[in-house]
């Protein structure tokens, strides 16, 4: 099982995969990709031919910029 690390203790260059984002954000894989296509979520970086990930600092910035419920 994957463990998430609180944002305050993350290494600066940590890369989050889709499963990490699902666990951290409580969003489905489909919702993450829909938000990305709509320009409402950070763009991933390509790690290999079939793998993408998101720099943790971009996800932290995205969360900070989101309106509070």
N, CA, C and O atoms as a Tripos MOL2 file, in Angstrom:
@<TRIPOS>MOLECULE
protein
  276   275    69     0     0
PROTEIN
NO_CHARGES

@<TRIPOS>ATOM
      1 N           0.8400   -1.1730    0.0000 N.3       1 UNK1
      2 CA          0.0000    0.0000    0.0000 C.3       1 UNK1
      3 C           0.8870    1.2380    0.0000 C.2       1 UNK1
      4 O           1.9110    1.2830    0.6810 O.2       1 UNK1
      5 N           0.4840    2.2290   -0.7630 N.am      2 UNK2
      6 CA          1.2430    3.4700   -0.8290 C.3       2 UNK2
      7 C           0.9670    4.3200    0.3970 C.2       2 UNK2
      8 O          -0.1410    4.3260    0.9330 O.2       2 UNK2
      9 N           1.9810    5.0280    0.8260 N.am      3 UNK3
     10 CA          1.8090    5.9590    1.9270 C.3       3 UNK3
     11 C           2.0100    7.3600    1.3860 C.2       3 UNK3
     12 O           2.9220    7.6020    0.5950 O.2       3 UNK3
     13 N           1.1640    8.2810    1.8110 N.am      4 UNK4
     14 CA          1.3380    9.6640    1.4010 C.3       4 UNK4
     15 C           2.1220   10.3920    2.4740 C.2       4 UNK4
     16 O           2.0660   10.0510    3.6550 O.2       4 UNK4
     17 N           2.8490   11.3990    2.0350 N.am      5 UNK5
     18 CA          3.6630   12.1970    2.9390 C.3       5 UNK5
     19 C           3.0170   13.5630    3.0440 C.2       5 UNK5
     20 O           2.6790   14.1510    2.0170 O.2       5 UNK5
     21 N           2.8320   14.0920    4.2480 N.am      6 UNK6
     22 CA          2.2530   15.4350    4.3750 C.3       6 UNK6
     23 C           3.0580   16.4470    3.5640 C.2       6 UNK6
     24 O           4.2790   16.3350    3.4550 O.2       6 UNK6
     25 N           2.3710   17.4270    3.0000 N.am      7 UNK7
     26 CA          3.0050   18.4180    2.1350 C.3       7 UNK7
     27 C           4.1480   19.1390    2.8320 C.2       7 UNK7
     28 O           5.1250   19.5150    2.1840 O.2       7 UNK7
     29 N           4.0450   19.3350    4.1230 N.am      8 UNK8
     30 CA          5.0740   20.0870    4.8360 C.3       8 UNK8
     31 C           6.3860   19.3210    4.9570 C.2       8 UNK8
     32 O           7.4150   19.9320    5.2440 O.2       8 UNK8
     33 N           6.3880   18.0040    4.7480 N.am      9 UNK9
     34 CA          7.6160   17.2260    4.8810 C.3       9 UNK9
     35 C           8.0520   16.5840    3.5680 C.2       9 UNK9
     36 O           8.9410   15.7330    3.5710 O.2       9 UNK9
     37 N           7.4580   16.9660    2.4650 N.am     10 UNK10
     38 CA          7.8040   16.3700    1.1790 C.3      10 UNK10
     39 C           9.1530   16.8600    0.6840 C.2      10 UNK10
     40 O           9.5020   18.0280    0.8540 O.2      10 UNK10
     41 N           9.9050   15.9610    0.0720 N.am     11 UNK11
     42 CA         11.1180   16.4230   -0.6080 C.3      11 UNK11
     43 C          10.7240   17.3520   -1.7510 C.2      11 UNK11
     44 O           9.6630   17.1840   -2.3520 O.2      11 UNK11
     45 N          11.5650   18.3190   -2.0480 N.am     12 UNK12
     46 CA         11.2270   19.3250   -3.0560 C.3      12 UNK12
     47 C          10.9920   18.7470   -4.4460 C.2      12 UNK12
     48 O          10.1790   19.2820   -5.2000 O.2      12 UNK12
     49 N          11.6690   17.6920   -4.7950 N.am     13 UNK13
     50 CA         11.5640   17.1590   -6.1520 C.3      13 UNK13
     51 C          10.7370   15.8860   -6.2280 C.2      13 UNK13
     52 O          10.9190   15.0920   -7.1510 O.2      13 UNK13
     53 N           9.8530   15.6800   -5.2990 N.am     14 UNK14
     54 CA          9.0300   14.4690   -5.3090 C.3      14 UNK14
     55 C           8.0440   14.5140   -6.4700 C.2      14 UNK14
     56 O           7.4480   15.5520   -6.7570 O.2      14 UNK14
     57 N           7.8840   13.3810   -7.1250 N.am     15 UNK15
     58 CA          6.9420   13.2420   -8.2330 C.3      15 UNK15
     59 C           5.7980   12.3490   -7.7670 C.2      15 UNK15
     60 O           6.0210   11.2730   -7.2130 O.2      15 UNK15
     61 N           4.5770   12.8080   -7.9970 N.am     16 UNK16
     62 CA          3.3860   12.0540   -7.6100 C.3      16 UNK16
     63 C           2.7780   11.4080   -8.8470 C.2      16 UNK16
     64 O           2.6170   12.0560   -9.8810 O.2      16 UNK16
     65 N           2.4470   10.1440   -8.7370 N.am     17 UNK17
     66 CA          1.7770    9.4260   -9.8090 C.3      17 UNK17
     67 C           0.2690    9.5450   -9.6030 C.2      17 UNK17
     68 O          -0.1760   10.0540   -8.5740 O.2      17 UNK17
     69 N          -0.5150    9.0850  -10.5640 N.am     18 UNK18
     70 CA         -1.9720    9.2020  -10.4930 C.3      18 UNK18
     71 C          -2.5200    8.5410   -9.2280 C.2      18 UNK18
     72 O          -3.3970    9.1040   -8.5730 O.2      18 UNK18
     73 N          -2.0210    7.3640   -8.8770 N.am     19 UNK19
     74 CA         -2.5120    6.6790   -7.6730 C.3      19 UNK19
     75 C          -2.2340    7.5060   -6.4200 C.2      19 UNK19
     76 O          -3.0440    7.5210   -5.4930 O.2      19 UNK19
     77 N          -1.0900    8.1930   -6.3880 N.am     20 UNK20
     78 CA         -0.7700    9.0640   -5.2570 C.3      20 UNK20
     79 C          -1.7720   10.2130   -5.1790 C.2      20 UNK20
     80 O          -2.2520   10.5600   -4.1000 O.2      20 UNK20
     81 N          -2.0820   10.7990   -6.3380 N.am     21 UNK21
     82 CA         -3.0390   11.9100   -6.3740 C.3      21 UNK21
     83 C          -4.4240   11.4490   -5.9440 C.2      21 UNK21
     84 O          -5.1170   12.1530   -5.2100 O.2      21 UNK21
     85 N          -4.8260   10.2700   -6.4010 N.am     22 UNK22
     86 CA         -6.1330    9.7430   -6.0120 C.3      22 UNK22
     87 C          -6.2250    9.6140   -4.4950 C.2      22 UNK22
     88 O          -7.2330    9.9960   -3.9010 O.2      22 UNK22
     89 N          -5.1910    9.0830   -3.8730 N.am     23 UNK23
     90 CA         -5.1950    8.9000   -2.4180 C.3      23 UNK23
     91 C          -5.1590   10.2360   -1.6850 C.2      23 UNK23
     92 O          -5.8600   10.4190   -0.6900 O.2      23 UNK23
     93 N          -4.3490   11.1620   -2.1710 N.am     24 UNK24
     94 CA         -4.1800   12.4470   -1.4960 C.3      24 UNK24
     95 C          -5.3900   13.3580   -1.6760 C.2      24 UNK24
     96 O          -5.8170   14.0200   -0.7310 O.2      24 UNK24
     97 N          -5.9400   13.3910   -2.8880 N.am     25 UNK25
     98 CA         -6.9920   14.3550   -3.2060 C.3      25 UNK25
     99 C          -8.3960   13.7840   -3.0770 C.2      25 UNK25
    100 O          -9.3610   14.5400   -2.9620 O.2      25 UNK25
    101 N          -8.5240   12.4750   -3.0950 N.am     26 UNK26
    102 CA         -9.8470   11.8690   -3.0480 C.3      26 UNK26
    103 C         -10.6010   12.0250   -4.3610 C.2      26 UNK26
    104 O         -11.8310   12.0140   -4.3810 O.2      26 UNK26
    105 N          -9.8590   12.1700   -5.4570 N.am     27 UNK27
    106 CA        -10.4540   12.3000   -6.7840 C.3      27 UNK27
    107 C         -10.2100   11.0180   -7.5650 C.2      27 UNK27
    108 O          -9.2240   10.3180   -7.3360 O.2      27 UNK27
    109 N         -11.1140   10.7180   -8.4840 N.am     28 UNK28
    110 CA        -10.9180    9.5420   -9.3280 C.3      28 UNK28
    111 C          -9.9060    9.8650  -10.4240 C.2      28 UNK28
    112 O          -9.6210   11.0280  -10.7090 O.2      28 UNK28
    113 N          -9.3760    8.8130  -11.0240 N.am     29 UNK29
    114 CA         -8.4410    8.9670  -12.1450 C.3      29 UNK29
    115 C          -9.1020    9.7690  -13.2730 C.2      29 UNK29
    116 O          -8.4800   10.6500  -13.8670 O.2      29 UNK29
    117 N         -10.3630    9.4530  -13.5580 N.am     30 UNK30
    118 CA        -11.0900   10.1490  -14.6210 C.3      30 UNK30
    119 C         -11.2360   11.6280  -14.3150 C.2      30 UNK30
    120 O         -11.0480   12.4590  -15.2030 O.2      30 UNK30
    121 N         -11.5650   11.9730  -13.0890 N.am     31 UNK31
    122 CA        -11.7310   13.3760  -12.7130 C.3      31 UNK31
    123 C         -10.4120   14.1300  -12.8340 C.2      31 UNK31
    124 O         -10.3900   15.2670  -13.3050 O.2      31 UNK31
    125 N          -9.3270   13.5160  -12.4180 N.am     32 UNK32
    126 CA         -8.0100   14.1610  -12.5370 C.3      32 UNK32
    127 C          -7.7200   14.4870  -13.9940 C.2      32 UNK32
    128 O          -7.2910   15.5970  -14.3070 O.2      32 UNK32
    129 N          -7.9520   13.5260  -14.8910 N.am     33 UNK33
    130 CA         -7.6740   13.7660  -16.3090 C.3      33 UNK33
    131 C          -8.6620   14.7570  -16.9190 C.2      33 UNK33
    132 O          -8.2760   15.5370  -17.7900 O.2      33 UNK33
    133 N          -9.9060   14.7510  -16.4950 N.am     34 UNK34
    134 CA        -10.8730   15.7450  -17.0010 C.3      34 UNK34
    135 C         -10.4590   17.1540  -16.5910 C.2      34 UNK34
    136 O         -10.4910   18.0750  -17.4060 O.2      34 UNK34
    137 N         -10.0750   17.3200  -15.3380 N.am     35 UNK35
    138 CA         -9.6190   18.6320  -14.8620 C.3      35 UNK35
    139 C          -8.3800   19.0840  -15.6320 C.2      35 UNK35
    140 O          -8.2630   20.2550  -15.9930 O.2      35 UNK35
    141 N          -7.4620   18.1630  -15.8810 N.am     36 UNK36
    142 CA         -6.2520   18.5020  -16.6250 C.3      36 UNK36
    143 C          -6.5880   18.9660  -18.0390 C.2      36 UNK36
    144 O          -6.0650   19.9800  -18.5010 O.2      36 UNK36
    145 N          -7.4590   18.2270  -18.7280 N.am     37 UNK37
    146 CA         -7.8470   18.6070  -20.0950 C.3      37 UNK37
    147 C          -8.5700   19.9410  -20.1300 C.2      37 UNK37
    148 O          -8.4650   20.6790  -21.1090 O.2      37 UNK37
    149 N          -9.3070   20.2590  -19.0670 N.am     38 UNK38
    150 CA        -10.0450   21.5220  -19.0020 C.3      38 UNK38
    151 C          -9.1510   22.6860  -18.5720 C.2      38 UNK38
    152 O          -9.6150   23.8240  -18.4920 O.2      38 UNK38
    153 N          -7.8810   22.4140  -18.2980 N.am     39 UNK39
    154 CA         -6.9660   23.4660  -17.8720 C.3      39 UNK39
    155 C          -7.1410   23.8620  -16.4180 C.2      39 UNK39
    156 O          -6.6980   24.9360  -16.0100 O.2      39 UNK39
    157 N          -7.7790   23.0110  -15.6330 N.am     40 UNK40
    158 CA         -8.0450   23.3180  -14.2270 C.3      40 UNK40
    159 C          -7.1580   22.5170  -13.2800 C.2      40 UNK40
    160 O          -7.3880   22.5160  -12.0700 O.2      40 UNK40
    161 N          -6.1560   21.8400  -13.8130 N.am     41 UNK41
    162 CA         -5.2640   21.0100  -13.0070 C.3      41 UNK41
    163 C          -3.8860   21.0880  -13.6510 C.2      41 UNK41
    164 O          -3.7870   21.2070  -14.8730 O.2      41 UNK41
    165 N          -2.8250   21.0250  -12.8590 N.am     42 UNK42
    166 CA         -1.4750   21.1210  -13.4410 C.3      42 UNK42
    167 C          -1.2070   20.0380  -14.4850 C.2      42 UNK42
    168 O          -1.7230   18.9240  -14.3980 O.2      42 UNK42
    169 N          -0.3960   20.3910  -15.4600 N.am     43 UNK43
    170 CA          0.0070   19.4390  -16.4930 C.3      43 UNK43
    171 C           1.0450   18.4810  -15.9220 C.2      43 UNK43
    172 O           1.9240   18.9000  -15.1700 O.2      43 UNK43
    173 N           0.9550   17.2110  -16.2670 N.am     44 UNK44
    174 CA          1.9630   16.2570  -15.7970 C.3      44 UNK44
    175 C           3.2460   16.3840  -16.6110 C.2      44 UNK44
    176 O           3.2700   17.0100  -17.6710 O.2      44 UNK44
    177 N           4.2980   15.7850  -16.1000 N.am     45 UNK45
    178 CA          5.5410   15.6850  -16.8590 C.3      45 UNK45
    179 C           5.7170   14.2250  -17.2610 C.2      45 UNK45
    180 O           5.3260   13.3170  -16.5280 O.2      45 UNK45
    181 N           6.3020   14.0120  -18.4190 N.am     46 UNK46
    182 CA          6.5110   12.6510  -18.9130 C.3      46 UNK46
    183 C           7.7610   12.0830  -18.2570 C.2      46 UNK46
    184 O           8.8360   12.6790  -18.3250 O.2      46 UNK46
    185 N           7.6090   10.9230  -17.6190 N.am     47 UNK47
    186 CA          8.7220   10.2490  -16.9600 C.3      47 UNK47
    187 C           9.3310    9.1720  -17.8490 C.2      47 UNK47
    188 O          10.5310    8.9040  -17.7820 O.2      47 UNK47
    189 N           8.4980    8.5610  -18.6760 N.am     48 UNK48
    190 CA          8.9500    7.5710  -19.6580 C.3      48 UNK48
    191 C           7.8800    7.5150  -20.7390 C.2      48 UNK48
    192 O           6.9420    8.3130  -20.7270 O.2      48 UNK48
    193 N           8.0120    6.5960  -21.6580 N.am     49 UNK49
    194 CA          7.0650    6.5140  -22.7700 C.3      49 UNK49
    195 C           5.6260    6.3290  -22.3070 C.2      49 UNK49
    196 O           4.7080    6.8580  -22.9340 O.2      49 UNK49
    197 N           5.4110    5.5910  -21.2250 N.am     50 UNK50
    198 CA          4.0550    5.3010  -20.7660 C.3      50 UNK50
    199 C           3.7660    5.8010  -19.3580 C.2      50 UNK50
    200 O           2.7820    5.3830  -18.7470 O.2      50 UNK50
    201 N           4.5980    6.6800  -18.8390 N.am     51 UNK51
    202 CA          4.4600    7.0970  -17.4490 C.3      51 UNK51
    203 C           4.5200    8.6100  -17.3340 C.2      51 UNK51
    204 O           5.3940    9.2580  -17.9100 O.2      51 UNK51
    205 N           3.5750    9.1640  -16.5780 N.am     52 UNK52
    206 CA          3.6100   10.5910  -16.2680 C.3      52 UNK52
    207 C           3.5050   10.7680  -14.7590 C.2      52 UNK52
    208 O           3.0720    9.8670  -14.0410 O.2      52 UNK52
    209 N           3.9020   11.9280  -14.3000 N.am     53 UNK53
    210 CA          3.7990   12.2550  -12.8880 C.3      53 UNK53
    211 C           3.7090   13.7620  -12.7260 C.2      53 UNK53
    212 O           3.9610   14.5180  -13.6640 O.2      53 UNK53
    213 N           3.3510   14.1790  -11.5410 N.am     54 UNK54
    214 CA          3.2040   15.5940  -11.2370 C.3      54 UNK54
    215 C           4.1850   15.9790  -10.1450 C.2      54 UNK54
    216 O           4.2570   15.2940   -9.1250 O.2      54 UNK54
    217 N           4.9460   17.0590  -10.3270 N.am     55 UNK55
    218 CA          5.7910   17.5340   -9.2330 C.3      55 UNK55
    219 C           4.9040   17.8900   -8.0340 C.2      55 UNK55
    220 O           3.8960   18.5800   -8.1850 O.2      55 UNK55
    221 N           5.2830   17.4200   -6.8590 N.am     56 UNK56
    222 CA          4.4740   17.6220   -5.6520 C.3      56 UNK56
    223 C           4.2280   19.0980   -5.3800 C.2      56 UNK56
    224 O           3.1530   19.4670   -4.9060 O.2      56 UNK56
    225 N           5.2090   19.9480   -5.6740 N.am     57 UNK57
    226 CA          5.0250   21.3720   -5.3880 C.3      57 UNK57
    227 C           3.9170   21.9790   -6.2500 C.2      57 UNK57
    228 O           3.2440   22.9090   -5.8060 O.2      57 UNK57
    229 N           3.7110   21.4770   -7.4690 N.am     58 UNK58
    230 CA          2.6190   21.9890   -8.3070 C.3      58 UNK58
    231 C           1.2620   21.5950   -7.7380 C.2      58 UNK58
    232 O           0.3120   22.3760   -7.7970 O.2      58 UNK58
    233 N           1.1660   20.3960   -7.1920 N.am     59 UNK59
    234 CA         -0.0880   19.9530   -6.5790 C.3      59 UNK59
    235 C          -0.3550   20.7620   -5.3160 C.2      59 UNK59
    236 O          -1.4940   21.1500   -5.0550 O.2      59 UNK59
    237 N           0.6890   21.0190   -4.5290 N.am     60 UNK60
    238 CA          0.5290   21.8400   -3.3260 C.3      60 UNK60
    239 C           0.0430   23.2440   -3.6870 C.2      60 UNK60
    240 O          -0.8410   23.7840   -3.0210 O.2      60 UNK60
    241 N           0.6180   23.8370   -4.7420 N.am     61 UNK61
    242 CA          0.1980   25.1700   -5.1950 C.3      61 UNK61
    243 C          -1.2480   25.1400   -5.6830 C.2      61 UNK61
    244 O          -2.0170   26.0590   -5.4020 O.2      61 UNK61
    245 N          -1.6170   24.0940   -6.4090 N.am     62 UNK62
    246 CA         -2.9840   23.9570   -6.9150 C.3      62 UNK62
    247 C          -3.9670   23.8780   -5.7540 C.2      62 UNK62
    248 O          -5.0170   24.5220   -5.7800 O.2      62 UNK62
    249 N          -3.6270   23.0850   -4.7310 N.am     63 UNK63
    250 CA         -4.4990   22.9630   -3.5610 C.3      63 UNK63
    251 C          -4.6490   24.2950   -2.8380 C.2      63 UNK63
    252 O          -5.7460   24.6440   -2.4010 O.2      63 UNK63
    253 N          -3.5650   25.0340   -2.7090 N.am     64 UNK64
    254 CA         -3.5970   26.3280   -2.0260 C.3      64 UNK64
    255 C          -4.4690   27.3230   -2.7840 C.2      64 UNK64
    256 O          -5.1610   28.1350   -2.1700 O.2      64 UNK64
    257 N          -4.4410   27.2650   -4.1090 N.am     65 UNK65
    258 CA         -5.2010   28.2110   -4.9290 C.3      65 UNK65
    259 C          -6.6820   27.8650   -5.0420 C.2      65 UNK65
    260 O          -7.4790   28.7030   -5.4640 O.2      65 UNK65
    261 N          -7.0640   26.6400   -4.6700 N.am     66 UNK66
    262 CA         -8.4680   26.2260   -4.7770 C.3      66 UNK66
    263 C          -9.3270   27.0030   -3.7960 C.2      66 UNK66
    264 O          -8.8880   27.2860   -2.6810 O.2      66 UNK66
    265 N         -10.5490   27.3520   -4.1920 N.am     67 UNK67
    266 CA        -11.4580   28.0120   -3.2440 C.3      67 UNK67
    267 C         -11.7870   27.0760   -2.0840 C.2      67 UNK67
    268 O         -11.9300   25.8660   -2.2640 O.2      67 UNK67
    269 N         -11.9030   27.6450   -0.9190 N.am     68 UNK68
    270 CA        -12.2560   26.8580    0.2660 C.3      68 UNK68
    271 C         -13.7470   26.5650    0.2570 C.2      68 UNK68
    272 O         -14.5490   27.4290   -0.0940 O.2      68 UNK68
    273 N         -14.1170   25.3630    0.6380 N.am     69 UNK69
    274 CA        -15.5320   24.9540    0.6540 C.3      69 UNK69
    275 C         -16.2300   25.4900    1.8830 C.2      69 UNK69
    276 O         -17.4230   25.2500    2.0700 O.2      69 UNK69
@<TRIPOS>BOND
     1     1     2 1
     2     2     3 1
     3     3     4 2
     4     3     5 am
     5     5     6 1
     6     6     7 1
     7     7     8 2
     8     7     9 am
     9     9    10 1
    10    10    11 1
    11    11    12 2
    12    11    13 am
    13    13    14 1
    14    14    15 1
    15    15    16 2
    16    15    17 am
    17    17    18 1
    18    18    19 1
    19    19    20 2
    20    19    21 am
    21    21    22 1
    22    22    23 1
    23    23    24 2
    24    23    25 am
    25    25    26 1
    26    26    27 1
    27    27    28 2
    28    27    29 am
    29    29    30 1
    30    30    31 1
    31    31    32 2
    32    31    33 am
    33    33    34 1
    34    34    35 1
    35    35    36 2
    36    35    37 am
    37    37    38 1
    38    38    39 1
    39    39    40 2
    40    39    41 am
    41    41    42 1
    42    42    43 1
    43    43    44 2
    44    43    45 am
    45    45    46 1
    46    46    47 1
    47    47    48 2
    48    47    49 am
    49    49    50 1
    50    50    51 1
    51    51    52 2
    52    51    53 am
    53    53    54 1
    54    54    55 1
    55    55    56 2
    56    55    57 am
    57    57    58 1
    58    58    59 1
    59    59    60 2
    60    59    61 am
    61    61    62 1
    62    62    63 1
    63    63    64 2
    64    63    65 am
    65    65    66 1
    66    66    67 1
    67    67    68 2
    68    67    69 am
    69    69    70 1
    70    70    71 1
    71    71    72 2
    72    71    73 am
    73    73    74 1
    74    74    75 1
    75    75    76 2
    76    75    77 am
    77    77    78 1
    78    78    79 1
    79    79    80 2
    80    79    81 am
    81    81    82 1
    82    82    83 1
    83    83    84 2
    84    83    85 am
    85    85    86 1
    86    86    87 1
    87    87    88 2
    88    87    89 am
    89    89    90 1
    90    90    91 1
    91    91    92 2
    92    91    93 am
    93    93    94 1
    94    94    95 1
    95    95    96 2
    96    95    97 am
    97    97    98 1
    98    98    99 1
    99    99   100 2
   100    99   101 am
   101   101   102 1
   102   102   103 1
   103   103   104 2
   104   103   105 am
   105   105   106 1
   106   106   107 1
   107   107   108 2
   108   107   109 am
   109   109   110 1
   110   110   111 1
   111   111   112 2
   112   111   113 am
   113   113   114 1
   114   114   115 1
   115   115   116 2
   116   115   117 am
   117   117   118 1
   118   118   119 1
   119   119   120 2
   120   119   121 am
   121   121   122 1
   122   122   123 1
   123   123   124 2
   124   123   125 am
   125   125   126 1
   126   126   127 1
   127   127   128 2
   128   127   129 am
   129   129   130 1
   130   130   131 1
   131   131   132 2
   132   131   133 am
   133   133   134 1
   134   134   135 1
   135   135   136 2
   136   135   137 am
   137   137   138 1
   138   138   139 1
   139   139   140 2
   140   139   141 am
   141   141   142 1
   142   142   143 1
   143   143   144 2
   144   143   145 am
   145   145   146 1
   146   146   147 1
   147   147   148 2
   148   147   149 am
   149   149   150 1
   150   150   151 1
   151   151   152 2
   152   151   153 am
   153   153   154 1
   154   154   155 1
   155   155   156 2
   156   155   157 am
   157   157   158 1
   158   158   159 1
   159   159   160 2
   160   159   161 am
   161   161   162 1
   162   162   163 1
   163   163   164 2
   164   163   165 am
   165   165   166 1
   166   166   167 1
   167   167   168 2
   168   167   169 am
   169   169   170 1
   170   170   171 1
   171   171   172 2
   172   171   173 am
   173   173   174 1
   174   174   175 1
   175   175   176 2
   176   175   177 am
   177   177   178 1
   178   178   179 1
   179   179   180 2
   180   179   181 am
   181   181   182 1
   182   182   183 1
   183   183   184 2
   184   183   185 am
   185   185   186 1
   186   186   187 1
   187   187   188 2
   188   187   189 am
   189   189   190 1
   190   190   191 1
   191   191   192 2
   192   191   193 am
   193   193   194 1
   194   194   195 1
   195   195   196 2
   196   195   197 am
   197   197   198 1
   198   198   199 1
   199   199   200 2
   200   199   201 am
   201   201   202 1
   202   202   203 1
   203   203   204 2
   204   203   205 am
   205   205   206 1
   206   206   207 1
   207   207   208 2
   208   207   209 am
   209   209   210 1
   210   210   211 1
   211   211   212 2
   212   211   213 am
   213   213   214 1
   214   214   215 1
   215   215   216 2
   216   215   217 am
   217   217   218 1
   218   218   219 1
   219   219   220 2
   220   219   221 am
   221   221   222 1
   222   222   223 1
   223   223   224 2
   224   223   225 am
   225   225   226 1
   226   226   227 1
   227   227   228 2
   228   227   229 am
   229   229   230 1
   230   230   231 1
   231   231   232 2
   232   231   233 am
   233   233   234 1
   234   234   235 1
   235   235   236 2
   236   235   237 am
   237   237   238 1
   238   238   239 1
   239   239   240 2
   240   239   241 am
   241   241   242 1
   242   242   243 1
   243   243   244 2
   244   243   245 am
   245   245   246 1
   246   246   247 1
   247   247   248 2
   248   247   249 am
   249   249   250 1
   250   250   251 1
   251   251   252 2
   252   251   253 am
   253   253   254 1
   254   254   255 1
   255   255   256 2
   256   255   257 am
   257   257   258 1
   258   258   259 1
   259   259   260 2
   260   259   261 am
   261   261   262 1
   262   262   263 1
   263   263   264 2
   264   263   265 am
   265   265   266 1
   266   266   267 1
   267   267   268 2
   268   267   269 am
   269   269   270 1
   270   270   271 1
   271   271   272 2
   272   271   273 am
   273   273   274 1
   274   274   275 1
   275   275   276 2
@<TRIPOS>SUBSTRUCTURE
     1 UNK1         2 RESIDUE 1 A UNK
     2 UNK2         6 RESIDUE 1 A UNK
     3 UNK3        10 RESIDUE 1 A UNK
     4 UNK4        14 RESIDUE 1 A UNK
     5 UNK5        18 RESIDUE 1 A UNK
     6 UNK6        22 RESIDUE 1 A UNK
     7 UNK7        26 RESIDUE 1 A UNK
     8 UNK8        30 RESIDUE 1 A UNK
     9 UNK9        34 RESIDUE 1 A UNK
    10 UNK10       38 RESIDUE 1 A UNK
    11 UNK11       42 RESIDUE 1 A UNK
    12 UNK12       46 RESIDUE 1 A UNK
    13 UNK13       50 RESIDUE 1 A UNK
    14 UNK14       54 RESIDUE 1 A UNK
    15 UNK15       58 RESIDUE 1 A UNK
    16 UNK16       62 RESIDUE 1 A UNK
    17 UNK17       66 RESIDUE 1 A UNK
    18 UNK18       70 RESIDUE 1 A UNK
    19 UNK19       74 RESIDUE 1 A UNK
    20 UNK20       78 RESIDUE 1 A UNK
    21 UNK21       82 RESIDUE 1 A UNK
    22 UNK22       86 RESIDUE 1 A UNK
    23 UNK23       90 RESIDUE 1 A UNK
    24 UNK24       94 RESIDUE 1 A UNK
    25 UNK25       98 RESIDUE 1 A UNK
    26 UNK26      102 RESIDUE 1 A UNK
    27 UNK27      106 RESIDUE 1 A UNK
    28 UNK28      110 RESIDUE 1 A UNK
    29 UNK29      114 RESIDUE 1 A UNK
    30 UNK30      118 RESIDUE 1 A UNK
    31 UNK31      122 RESIDUE 1 A UNK
    32 UNK32      126 RESIDUE 1 A UNK
    33 UNK33      130 RESIDUE 1 A UNK
    34 UNK34      134 RESIDUE 1 A UNK
    35 UNK35      138 RESIDUE 1 A UNK
    36 UNK36      142 RESIDUE 1 A UNK
    37 UNK37      146 RESIDUE 1 A UNK
    38 UNK38      150 RESIDUE 1 A UNK
    39 UNK39      154 RESIDUE 1 A UNK
    40 UNK40      158 RESIDUE 1 A UNK
    41 UNK41      162 RESIDUE 1 A UNK
    42 UNK42      166 RESIDUE 1 A UNK
    43 UNK43      170 RESIDUE 1 A UNK
    44 UNK44      174 RESIDUE 1 A UNK
    45 UNK45      178 RESIDUE 1 A UNK
    46 UNK46      182 RESIDUE 1 A UNK
    47 UNK47      186 RESIDUE 1 A UNK
    48 UNK48      190 RESIDUE 1 A UNK
    49 UNK49      194 RESIDUE 1 A UNK
    50 UNK50      198 RESIDUE 1 A UNK
    51 UNK51      202 RESIDUE 1 A UNK
    52 UNK52      206 RESIDUE 1 A UNK
    53 UNK53      210 RESIDUE 1 A UNK
    54 UNK54      214 RESIDUE 1 A UNK
    55 UNK55      218 RESIDUE 1 A UNK
    56 UNK56      222 RESIDUE 1 A UNK
    57 UNK57      226 RESIDUE 1 A UNK
    58 UNK58      230 RESIDUE 1 A UNK
    59 UNK59      234 RESIDUE 1 A UNK
    60 UNK60      238 RESIDUE 1 A UNK
    61 UNK61      242 RESIDUE 1 A UNK
    62 UNK62      246 RESIDUE 1 A UNK
    63 UNK63      250 RESIDUE 1 A UNK
    64 UNK64      254 RESIDUE 1 A UNK
    65 UNK65      258 RESIDUE 1 A UNK
    66 UNK66      262 RESIDUE 1 A UNK
    67 UNK67      266 RESIDUE 1 A UNK
    68 UNK68      270 RESIDUE 1 A UNK
    69 UNK69      274 RESIDUE 1 A UNK
